[in-house]
Amino acid sequence: MRIHPHDQTVLDHVAARGGHIVDRAIAWSNINSGSRHAHGLSAVLAVLETEAGRLPADIARVPTQGSTTVGDDGAVQIEAHADALTITARLDAPIQVVLTGHYDTVYPAESGFQKVVTRSDGALNGPGIADMKGGISVMMAALEAFETHPEREQVGWTVLLSPDEEIGSPASAPLLARLGAAGHVGMTYEPALADGTLAGARKGSGNYHLIVSGKAAHAGRAFEEGRNAVAGAAIIAAALHGLNGRREGVTVNVAKISGGGALNVVADRAVVRFNVRVPDAQSAAWITDAVSEIVVTVPFEGLTLELHGGMTRAPKPMDASQTALFEAVRATGALLGQPIAWTPSGGVCEGNNLHAAGLPNIDTLGVRGGDIHSDREFAWPESFVERAQLSALVLCKLASGEIDALELKRLRLGTM
């Protein structure tokens, strides 16, 4: 591969707009859009919809499905979620690229971390600047530039911007599955590591919520008449923790136990919340069976157990399609003087969903940064142009056939 003159025009388009690519990400990050902050999500969706109008594409808001939530009191409710945004161009083109991102963040409305500032070392520090409003700006910049390429008609593309990735994509999962099945190559804009390293193989993840119901009683007068749900929850939590170390690469994190109240009352309700991580499909089946075995047997007489949740994201191994795609991106990066490396990650993202649906994808094409999910979250401002040029050139090489999208898809389907 080499950089052709029309490729250089695309790269120059990105470079000329570097300040705007950074500035709009800062503006978006200054609007709080925690996953459950409806007003903030609505505000960010509106500005993204307006910005998408710069692209020669069809734009639509897509309603998302509700999801089941379990309160700390054990109450089960259906939670509504904000709309997703789709941006589409040339759905009849021979090559279809799916680009995804999320406009929610982990910072709730009441968070003290609300604005982007510039650190003394030049890094941008702010909520969502890396994860992943910076990534969305990079994605749009790449598409804006690619649309000047003379071979753009060979590539159709669909952007999905979702409102719920940070809580496991319960509402947008069906949209991701449908797009993953229909596309040839996926590009997702989670942040790369600070040095540009990509996430390679990813573990799968499951979130569970176990409701333990007992019987309330006075702890002094009628203790023996009660059935202590908190005590039962503690026994179950210990059994779940005991699964750690029994299968390589599998972890169980008991994250929270809720329940109980006054010290003189036997608790009648508790909720155990836990997460599992698995390296492969066989381990996912193993942990599913192991959890089921624990929760079908009550710790003592008089309790009832009700399990909600399950595996939310399948593992994403470095199969033949993933390896071939990463090597193609490595070769593309070399043309730009960007060394591309990758490393396994225990984290999960929309790339897991897309891979499970049959789509080979790179899921850390966003800005270089770090300390995400904390008030130290940062992004390097020079990486916005750098990463947008990488994506834009990948799109150029897909259009020219120098990256064979059809072969990548064939390799992925051959492993399913």
Secondary structure, 3 states (H helix, E strand, C coil): CCCCHHHHHHHHHHHHCHHHHHHHHHHHHCCCCECCCHHHHHHHHHHHHHHHCCCCCEEEEECCCCEEEECCCCCEEEECCCCEEEEEECCCCCEEEEEEEECCECCCCCCCCCCCEECCCCCEECCCCCCCHHHHHHHHHHHHHHCCCCCHHHEEEEEEEECCHHHCCCCCHHHHHHHHHHCCEEEEECCECCCCCEEEEECEEEEEEEEEECECEECCCCHHHCECHHHHHHHHHHHHHCCCCCCCCCEEEEEEEEECCCCCEECCEEEEEEEEEECCHHHHHHHHHHHHHHHCCCCCCCCEEEEEEEEEECCECCCHHHHHHHHHHHHHHHHCCCCCCEEEECCCCHHHHHHHCCCCEECECCCEEECCCCCCCEECCCHHHHHHHHHHHHHHHHHHCCCCHHHHHHHHHCCC
